[in-house]
Amino acid sequence: AAATKFQANIVVQVDQPVALVERQITDNGAYIVSQQGRIYFWKYNSRTLARVLDITSLTAAKGERGLLGLAFSKGFAYVNYTNKSGDTVIAEYALTKTGEFNAKSRRELLVIKQPYSNHNGGAIVTGPDNMLYIGTGDGGSGGDPDRTAQNLKSMLGKILRIDPTATSQKPYQIPKDNPYVGVSGALPEIWSIGLRNPWRISFDDLNNLWIADVGQDKWEEINVATVTRSASGTVSTAGRKSNFGWSAFEGSYKFNADQSAPMALKPIYEYKHGDDGCSVSGGVRVSANNPLTALRGWYLFSDYCSGAVTGLKLNGTTLLGREKLVEKLGNVVAVQQTSNGIYVLSMNRNIYAITAK
C-alpha cells in the first residue's frame, strides 16, 4: 500500500467541515457538520447539499469552539457544540421521516462548564450498544492546569458514556455497567479518563474504541481500548475504566510530575512534533465492507499541520507498520468513514474521498 497507490479527490465543499456521519445506508448520503453551526445532508456522488439544521444563533465558531460533533441513535440526532458562553452542550433533535432535523424538538441533555476556550473535545459517537460516547477535552489552556484529566469529580479529559433516553426526572440515564456507578467521589457518567483533547473517536468492526488524542508540545497519540471477553464469553465494552495517562503522561513520556496514572494504557502509536505534524486528526479503522478494499483493517488518520493521510497496518490491535498514503492536503481536521468510502475533511473547505489509483 505505497503512497503512490492512493489519491484524494475533492467530492464536495463545505465551510469549516468537522464531521461527516452516515445515519443509515439506505439514505445514500451522509450528514456533514460545519463548525459554524450548520448541518447539511449530502447525496453521494453529487455536489448538492441540503441544509437540515442551523444553530448558528446558539454557538460562536471561533478557534476550537462551535458545532463539533454529530451522532445518531434510536431515531434521534445528537450534537456536541459549545454555547455562547463557551460551555459544551450535548443536545438531542428528533428527525422527520425524510431525515430533516426538527429544530423545535431540541432537548438539552448535558452542559459541561469549560474553563478555557480550547480543548473542548467534540467527539460524539454511538457505540455498538447504542449508548452515546462523548469525548471531552481537559478544559484547555496548556499542560492541564486544573488537573482535570485524572480527576474523577470532573467531566473534563474523559470519555463519557450515557444512555440518551430521558426519564421523567432526568434528561438522560446512567448505564448500570458504567465503572464509577456508586463510587463515592466519582461521576457516574465517566467511562475512560486521562485524555487531553479527544477530538475524534470511533469504534471499529470488532467494537474496539479508537481515540486520537491531541498532544501538548511534543507527542501526538493514537489510543485503542480493546474489547475483552471474559471466560463466560461476555464482552466487556472497550474503554471501560481505561486510563489513557494524561497529564501524568504525554504519549508514553512522563509529563506532570504531580500526577500519577499507574495503570495508564500506552498509545498504540505516537509521533513527535515535526515533519509528521503537530496535531493529530483521527481517525477510523477501515471496515471489512468498505469499498476501499486495499486498506480494510487499517487505521487511517491525518494531522492538522502536515495534512498527510497516514495508515497504520494492523493485525487485530497489534501494530505491524505505518505508511503515508496521501501527501499534503492541508489543515485536515478529520478522517471519516461511511458505507460509501473514506473521507478526509479539511478546513480549506474541501472534503476528499480517498481512492485507489
FITORLUM-161833 format. One record per residue (C-alpha): residue in three letters; x, y, z. Coordinates in pm, whole numbers, plus 50000, padded with zeros to 5 digits. Each point is the difference from the previous one (the first is absolute). Example, Ala and Ser with C-alpha at 12.3 -4.5 7.8 and 13.67 -1.06 7.14 Angstrom:
<sites>
<site 'Ala', <51230, 49550, 50780>>
<site 'Ser', <50137, 50344, 49934>>
</sites>
This chain:
<sites>
<site 'Ala', <50000, 50000, 50000>>
<site 'Ala', <50263, 50254, 49895>>
<site 'Ala', <49913, 50369, 49986>>
<site 'Thr', <49987, 49996, 49622>>
<site 'Lys', <49707, 49760, 50004>>
<site 'Phe', <49746, 50238, 50154>>
<site 'Gln', <49854, 50335, 49910>>
<site 'Ala', <49774, 50261, 50156>>
<site 'Asn', <49731, 50158, 49784>>
<site 'Ile', <49777, 50289, 50105>>
<site 'Val', <49640, 49876, 50008>>
<site 'Val', <49819, 50294, 50162>>
<site 'Gln', <50078, 50329, 50175>>
<site 'Val', <49868, 50135, 50331>>
<site 'Asp', <50114, 50291, 50217>>
<site 'Gln', <50194, 49871, 50303>>
<site 'Pro', <49901, 49632, 49973>>
<site 'Val', <50072, 49805, 50319>>
<site 'Ala', <49799, 49678, 49974>>
<site 'Leu', <49839, 49782, 49736>>
<site 'Val', <49754, 49744, 50137>>
<site 'Glu', <49780, 49739, 49836>>
<site 'Arg', <49668, 49938, 50173>>
<site 'Gln', <49899, 49690, 49804>>
<site 'Ile', <50116, 49840, 49677>>
<site 'Thr', <49661, 50044, 49833>>
<site 'Asp', <50040, 50380, 50016>>
<site 'Asn', <50257, 49972, 49718>>
<site 'Gly', <50170, 50301, 50152>>
<site 'Ala', <50155, 50144, 50313>>
<site 'Tyr', <49959, 50295, 50234>>
<site 'Ile', <50280, 50256, 49996>>
<site 'Val', <50058, 50220, 50304>>
<site 'Ser', <50132, 50355, 49961>>
<site 'Gln', <50170, 50144, 50307>>
<site 'Gln', <49810, 50324, 49932>>
<site 'Gly', <49683, 49833, 50127>>
<site 'Arg', <49841, 49840, 49696>>
<site 'Ile', <49932, 49641, 49898>>
<site 'Tyr', <49949, 49901, 49636>>
<site 'Phe', <49879, 49682, 49836>>
<site 'Trp', <50224, 49901, 49712>>
<site 'Lys', <49883, 49750, 49738>>
<site 'Tyr', <50289, 49775, 49896>>
<site 'Asn', <50146, 50066, 49654>>
<site 'Ser', <49845, 50347, 49990>>
<site 'Arg', <50114, 50352, 50080>>
<site 'Thr', <49668, 50095, 50154>>
<site 'Leu', <49951, 50074, 50366>>
<site 'Ala', <49668, 50040, 50179>>
<site 'Arg', <50016, 50193, 50326>>
<site 'Val', <49819, 49803, 50270>>
<site 'Leu', <50094, 50194, 50315>>
<site 'Asp', <50126, 50349, 50079>>
<site 'Ile', <50105, 50080, 50358>>
<site 'Thr', <50227, 50293, 49913>>
<site 'Ser', <49796, 50207, 50250>>
<site 'Leu', <50096, 49761, 50283>>
<site 'Thr', <50375, 49973, 49942>>
<site 'Ala', <50298, 50216, 49908>>
<site 'Ala', <50248, 49820, 49775>>
<site 'Lys', <50341, 50138, 50095>>
<site 'Gly', <50320, 49802, 50047>>
<site 'Glu', <49900, 49666, 50150>>
<site 'Arg', <49643, 50107, 50076>>
<site 'Gly', <49684, 49947, 49797>>
<site 'Leu', <49795, 49703, 49886>>
<site 'Leu', <50242, 49710, 50036>>
<site 'Gly', <49830, 49661, 49980>>
<site 'Leu', <49694, 49801, 49891>>
<site 'Ala', <49871, 49650, 50074>>
<site 'Phe', <49679, 49809, 49933>>
<site 'Ser', <49837, 49760, 50245>>
<site 'Lys', <49654, 49846, 50025>>
<site 'Gly', <49850, 50230, 49739>>
<site 'Phe', <50135, 50323, 50150>>
<site 'Ala', <50294, 50225, 49919>>
<site 'Tyr', <50244, 50116, 50267>>
<site 'Val', <50231, 50299, 49964>>
<site 'Asn', <50305, 50113, 50195>>
<site 'Tyr', <50062, 50376, 49988>>
<site 'Thr', <50122, 50289, 50211>>
<site 'Asn', <49738, 50257, 50095>>
<site 'Lys', <50044, 50379, 49999>>
<site 'Ser', <50164, 49978, 50346>>
<site 'Gly', <50250, 49747, 49865>>
<site 'Asp', <49860, 49705, 50195>>
<site 'Thr', <49948, 49657, 49843>>
<site 'Val', <49639, 49905, 49924>>
<site 'Ile', <49867, 49659, 49899>>
<site 'Ala', <49655, 50040, 49845>>
<site 'Glu', <49747, 49772, 49833>>
<site 'Tyr', <49789, 50063, 49691>>
<site 'Ala', <49713, 49791, 49870>>
<site 'Leu', <50021, 49914, 49632>>
<site 'Thr', <49720, 50020, 49747>>
<site 'Lys', <49922, 49701, 49776>>
<site 'Thr', <50213, 50156, 49727>>
<site 'Gly', <50300, 50050, 50229>>
<site 'Glu', <49956, 50371, 50066>>
<site 'Phe', <50071, 50125, 50352>>
<site 'Asn', <49699, 50128, 50191>>
<site 'Ala', <50153, 50319, 50147>>
<site 'Lys', <49709, 50047, 50243>>
<site 'Ser', <50060, 49657, 50153>>
<site 'Arg', <50339, 50105, 50139>>
<site 'Arg', <50070, 49857, 50346>>
<site 'Glu', <50311, 50065, 50207>>
<site 'Leu', <50143, 49692, 50166>>
<site 'Leu', <50319, 50132, 50150>>
<site 'Val', <50192, 50325, 50047>>
<site 'Ile', <50367, 49979, 50100>>
<site 'Lys', <50173, 50313, 50126>>
<site 'Gln', <50319, 50082, 49805>>
<site 'Pro', <50262, 50206, 50188>>
<site 'Tyr', <50198, 50101, 49687>>
<site 'Ser', <49920, 50047, 49632>>
<site 'Asn', <50200, 49704, 49863>>
<site 'His', <49996, 49621, 50050>>
<site 'Asn', <49625, 49956, 49979>>
<site 'Gly', <50027, 49647, 49865>>
<site 'Gly', <49706, 49978, 49764>>
<site 'Ala', <49977, 49630, 49924>>
<site 'Ile', <49662, 49834, 50035>>
<site 'Val', <49931, 49652, 49867>>
<site 'Thr', <49739, 49731, 50043>>
<site 'Gly', <50153, 49683, 50136>>
<site 'Pro', <49913, 49646, 49895>>
<site 'Asp', <49776, 50003, 50309>>
<site 'Asn', <49805, 50308, 49877>>
<site 'Met', <50143, 50205, 50287>>
<site 'Leu', <50150, 50342, 49933>>
<site 'Tyr', <50377, 50030, 50046>>
<site 'Ile', <50114, 50361, 50043>>
<site 'Gly', <50362, 50116, 49985>>
<site 'Thr', <50074, 50297, 50227>>
<site 'Gly', <50326, 50194, 50002>>
<site 'Asp', <50185, 50083, 50322>>
<site 'Gly', <49854, 50352, 50008>>
<site 'Gly', <50281, 50166, 49812>>
<site 'Ser', <50273, 50256, 50044>>
<site 'Gly', <50312, 49777, 49996>>
<site 'Gly', <50150, 49726, 50215>>
<site 'Asp', <49672, 49913, 50178>>
<site 'Pro', <50025, 50292, 50248>>
<site 'Asp', <49687, 49900, 50192>>
<site 'Arg', <50112, 49634, 50011>>
<site 'Thr', <49662, 49887, 49868>>
<site 'Ala', <50094, 49699, 49787>>
<site 'Gln', <50079, 49766, 50294>>
<site 'Asn', <49730, 50151, 50223>>
<site 'Leu', <49694, 49776, 50036>>
<site 'Lys', <49792, 50296, 50123>>
<site 'Ser', <50045, 50181, 49667>>
<site 'Met', <49833, 49921, 49667>>
<site 'Leu', <50301, 50149, 49820>>
<site 'Gly', <50276, 49792, 49839>>
<site 'Lys', <49773, 49698, 49972>>
<site 'Ile', <49791, 49772, 49788>>
<site 'Leu', <49647, 50023, 50142>>
<site 'Arg', <49739, 49731, 49936>>
<site 'Ile', <49631, 50072, 50037>>
<site 'Asp', <49669, 49852, 49893>>
<site 'Pro', <49828, 50292, 49824>>
<site 'Thr', <49652, 49872, 50088>>
<site 'Ala', <49828, 50245, 50234>>
<site 'Thr', <49805, 49904, 50311>>
<site 'Ser', <49736, 50219, 50163>>
<site 'Gln', <50267, 50130, 50240>>
<site 'Lys', <50318, 49999, 49793>>
<site 'Pro', <50098, 50113, 49650>>
<site 'Tyr', <50214, 49685, 49957>>
<site 'Gln', <50078, 49679, 50184>>
<site 'Ile', <50321, 49855, 50141>>
<site 'Pro', <50067, 49650, 49863>>
<site 'Lys', <50012, 49759, 50294>>
<site 'Asp', <50333, 49854, 49887>>
<site 'Asn', <50184, 50334, 49996>>
<site 'Pro', <50312, 49944, 50215>>
<site 'Tyr', <49947, 50277, 50254>>
<site 'Val', <49632, 49940, 50077>>
<site 'Gly', <49967, 50006, 50378>>
<site 'Val', <50364, 50100, 50053>>
<site 'Ser', <50017, 50294, 50240>>
<site 'Gly', <50189, 50304, 49874>>
<site 'Ala', <49968, 49889, 49637>>
<site 'Leu', <49756, 50109, 49728>>
<site 'Pro', <49794, 49706, 49870>>
<site 'Glu', <50004, 50132, 49640>>
<site 'Ile', <50375, 49933, 49974>>
<site 'Trp', <50108, 49705, 49783>>
<site 'Ser', <50373, 50072, 49933>>
<site 'Ile', <50242, 50257, 50146>>
<site 'Gly', <50337, 50161, 49926>>
<site 'Leu', <49935, 50179, 49671>>
<site 'Arg', <50119, 50340, 49883>>
<site 'Asn', <49781, 50078, 49701>>
<site 'Pro', <49825, 49696, 49851>>
<site 'Trp', <49879, 50183, 49691>>
<site 'Arg', <49908, 49692, 49794>>
<site 'Ile', <49915, 49653, 50129>>
<site 'Ser', <49857, 49696, 49820>>
<site 'Phe', <49906, 49635, 50043>>
<site 'Asp', <50132, 49736, 49762>>
<site 'Asp', <49828, 49685, 49869>>
<site 'Leu', <50118, 49808, 50307>>
<site 'Asn', <49859, 50270, 50234>>
<site 'Asn', <50345, 50121, 50110>>
<site 'Leu', <50001, 50372, 50083>>
<site 'Trp', <50258, 50217, 49818>>
<site 'Ile', <50090, 50342, 50140>>
<site 'Ala', <50224, 50253, 49829>>
<site 'Asp', <50119, 50223, 50285>>
<site 'Val', <50165, 50332, 49917>>
<site 'Gly', <50330, 50048, 50183>>
<site 'Gln', <50167, 50291, 50180>>
<site 'Asp', <50339, 50117, 49868>>
<site 'Lys', <50163, 49675, 49891>>
<site 'Trp', <49790, 49688, 49945>>
<site 'Glu', <49683, 49917, 49808>>
<site 'Glu', <49833, 49673, 50088>>
<site 'Ile', <49753, 49742, 49877>>
<site 'Asn', <49845, 49777, 50264>>
<site 'Val', <49795, 49686, 49963>>
<site 'Ala', <49792, 49854, 50280>>
<site 'Thr', <49940, 49637, 49915>>
<site 'Val', <49697, 49785, 50058>>
<site 'Thr', <50069, 49729, 50255>>
<site 'Arg', <49807, 49676, 50027>>
<site 'Ser', <49968, 49833, 50337>>
<site 'Ala', <50012, 49623, 50049>>
<site 'Ser', <49621, 49992, 49990>>
<site 'Gly', <50013, 50162, 49657>>
<site 'Thr', <49842, 50330, 50097>>
<site 'Val', <50149, 50305, 49834>>
<site 'Ser', <50119, 50286, 50217>>
<site 'Thr', <49966, 50311, 49793>>
<site 'Ala', <50316, 50170, 49879>>
<site 'Gly', <50136, 50284, 50212>>
<site 'Arg', <49819, 49910, 50320>>
<site 'Lys', <50205, 50149, 50286>>
<site 'Ser', <50296, 50054, 49764>>
<site 'Asn', <50257, 50266, 50090>>
<site 'Phe', <50183, 50153, 49705>>
<site 'Gly', <50259, 50172, 50218>>
<site 'Trp', <49970, 50375, 49948>>
<site 'Ser', <50124, 50209, 50172>>
<site 'Ala', <50233, 49763, 50187>>
<site 'Phe', <50115, 49905, 49650>>
<site 'Glu', <50009, 50163, 49659>>
<site 'Gly', <49999, 49697, 49775>>
<site 'Ser', <50217, 49750, 50187>>
<site 'Tyr', <50225, 50273, 50147>>
<site 'Lys', <49973, 50141, 50353>>
<site 'Phe', <49837, 50342, 50002>>
<site 'Asn', <49860, 50151, 50322>>
<site 'Ala', <50206, 49865, 50290>>
<site 'Asp', <49717, 50061, 50250>>
<site 'Gln', <49760, 49777, 49804>>
<site 'Ser', <50011, 49622, 50012>>
<site 'Ala', <49834, 49750, 49768>>
<site 'Pro', <50147, 49663, 50099>>
<site 'Met', <49770, 49794, 49776>>
<site 'Ala', <50019, 50232, 49701>>
<site 'Leu', <49959, 49839, 49659>>
<site 'Lys', <50286, 50073, 49764>>
<site 'Pro', <49906, 50140, 49659>>
<site 'Ile', <49993, 49751, 49713>>
<site 'Tyr', <50179, 50269, 49799>>
<site 'Glu', <50160, 50334, 50084>>
<site 'Tyr', <50202, 50246, 49798>>
<site 'Lys', <50216, 50296, 50085>>
<site 'His', <49923, 50355, 49889>>
<site 'Gly', <50191, 50080, 49683>>
<site 'Asp', <49971, 49878, 49642>>
<site 'Asp', <49715, 49765, 50089>>
<site 'Gly', <49794, 50287, 50139>>
<site 'Cys', <49893, 50153, 50329>>
<site 'Ser', <49629, 49930, 50053>>
<site 'Val', <49851, 49659, 49929>>
<site 'Ser', <49668, 49980, 49815>>
<site 'Gly', <49837, 49660, 50047>>
<site 'Gly', <49911, 49766, 49871>>
<site 'Val', <49818, 49683, 49899>>
<site 'Arg', <50082, 49636, 49955>>
<site 'Val', <49890, 49902, 49652>>
<site 'Ser', <49717, 49750, 50035>>
<site 'Ala', <49983, 49659, 49837>>
<site 'Asn', <49734, 50109, 49751>>
<site 'Asn', <50144, 50341, 49910>>
<site 'Pro', <50039, 50057, 49623>>
<site 'Leu', <50366, 50093, 50063>>
<site 'Thr', <50091, 49631, 49993>>
<site 'Ala', <50380, 50042, 50005>>
<site 'Leu', <49989, 50165, 50342>>
<site 'Arg', <49741, 49790, 50182>>
<site 'Gly', <50111, 49952, 50360>>
<site 'Trp', <50242, 50297, 49990>>
<site 'Tyr', <49959, 50298, 50234>>
<site 'Leu', <50014, 50326, 49804>>
<site 'Phe', <50071, 50342, 50149>>
<site 'Ser', <50141, 50336, 49905>>
<site 'Asp', <50152, 50306, 50166>>
<site 'Tyr', <49889, 50363, 49992>>
<site 'Cys', <50356, 50122, 49947>>
<site 'Ser', <50136, 49746, 49751>>
<site 'Gly', <49678, 49933, 49807>>
<site 'Ala', <50123, 49654, 49905>>
<site 'Val', <49782, 49691, 50037>>
<site 'Thr', <50180, 49715, 50176>>
<site 'Gly', <49894, 49639, 50035>>
<site 'Leu', <50083, 49764, 50284>>
<site 'Lys', <50018, 49639, 49886>>
<site 'Leu', <49860, 49775, 50270>>
<site 'Asn', <49952, 49641, 50098>>
<site 'Gly', <49712, 50022, 50246>>
<site 'Thr', <50125, 50283, 50220>>
<site 'Thr', <50368, 49925, 49945>>
<site 'Leu', <50184, 50260, 49795>>
<site 'Leu', <50187, 49849, 49704>>
<site 'Gly', <50114, 50321, 49833>>
<site 'Arg', <49901, 50341, 49868>>
<site 'Glu', <49988, 50152, 49656>>
<site 'Lys', <49937, 50347, 49868>>
<site 'Leu', <49710, 49952, 49758>>
<site 'Val', <49932, 50352, 49873>>
<site 'Glu', <50229, 50304, 50014>>
<site 'Lys', <49900, 50344, 50122>>
<site 'Leu', <49631, 50089, 49982>>
<site 'Gly', <50028, 50294, 50243>>
<site 'Asn', <49824, 50073, 50330>>
<site 'Val', <49836, 49661, 50035>>
<site 'Val', <49767, 49972, 50299>>
<site 'Ala', <49851, 49653, 49960>>
<site 'Val', <50007, 49671, 49813>>
<site 'Gln', <49650, 49850, 49988>>
<site 'Gln', <49842, 49681, 49870>>
<site 'Thr', <49664, 49909, 49849>>
<site 'Ser', <49876, 49699, 49804>>
<site 'Asn', <50097, 50200, 49690>>
<site 'Gly', <50368, 50048, 50081>>
<site 'Ile', <50260, 50197, 50196>>
<site 'Tyr', <49982, 50379, 50016>>
<site 'Val', <50255, 50259, 50109>>
<site 'Leu', <49872, 50336, 50126>>
<site 'Ser', <50209, 50313, 49964>>
<site 'Met', <49952, 50351, 50135>>
<site 'Asn', <50076, 50125, 49649>>
<site 'Arg', <49635, 49900, 49925>>
<site 'Asn', <50092, 49683, 49816>>
<site 'Ile', <49863, 49656, 50073>>
<site 'Tyr', <50210, 49736, 49828>>
<site 'Ala', <49926, 49636, 49923>>
<site 'Ile', <50298, 49767, 50030>>
<site 'Thr', <50009, 49752, 49713>>
<site 'Ala', <50243, 49751, 49853>>
<site 'Lys', <50167, 50130, 49684>>
</sites>
